[in-house]
Amino acid sequence: MSYLKHIKRATAVAAVALAAVSLQPGTAGAATPARDGGDHPTVVGGTRAQQGEFPFMVRLSMGCGGALYAKDVVLTAAHCVDGSGPNTSITATAGVVDLKDSAAVKVKSTEVLQAPGYDGKGKDWALIKLAKPIENLPTLKIAEDDKLNSGDFTIAGWGADKEGGQQQRHLLKAQVPFIDDATCEKAYGTDLTPGDEICAGKLDTGGVDTCQGDSGGPMFRKDDAGEWLQVGIVSWGEGCARPGKPGVYTEVSAFAADIKKGAEQLGG
């Protein structure tokens, strides 16, 4: 199976967008569109996040998700942006779970830094500099080592609630269990880049995943101090929530130093 058959989890503004969904009651996922042109199983049952539950979440106007790395810097996926340099075309929406909420904070981008050396495989991270800081919202700290790259993770987004589905107005959330590299490699073979990527999802049953439009959003969990910690960035997968095809996320800890350096270059 060619890597090119695996569609990233971004979406055009006019197409599908950002959400998390699940077949499991009380949970939701963030999944990817079908990457092999196969059937589109329905992914349903996502639960809405409450206002203020994940205040670091950001929706990006190109059809991706993100998280506040700094007050004026958003961490997202490399495949969501078109290279590095000055860019005023992106609008970040923050502070709300309902994208139509009049309280939404909207800030334009000024510059983008795509992961150096990104070529479509691995290294799927990028930073977006905002025109002004978003005050009164917390940032999401990133994992600097892999000690918490296990257990259950939380995913959230405004992306499609089924393969080929529509963008969601309300932020959805779900939990997905960690899947080790060896198991994930059995699902994706050489398409997976161990060390750059971390996998999560319900391998046997499917039903919980990120989907089209969730690209760039965070996968996170509580650290030992009870604070949210970002361990992954929504990247790709085959279809959305298919059994045997887990979601693939950028392994944040592998790029923590590069992300920090990049943010410093942007003045974040």
Helices and strands as residue ranges (DSSP letters): G 3-5, E 18-22, E 47-48, E 57-60, E 64-70, E 73-76, G 78-80, E 85-86, E 91-94, E 105-114, E 126-130, E 141-142, E 152-159, E 172-179, H 181-188, G 189-191, E 197-200, E 208-210, E 218-222, E 228-236, E 247-251, G 252-255, H 256-266
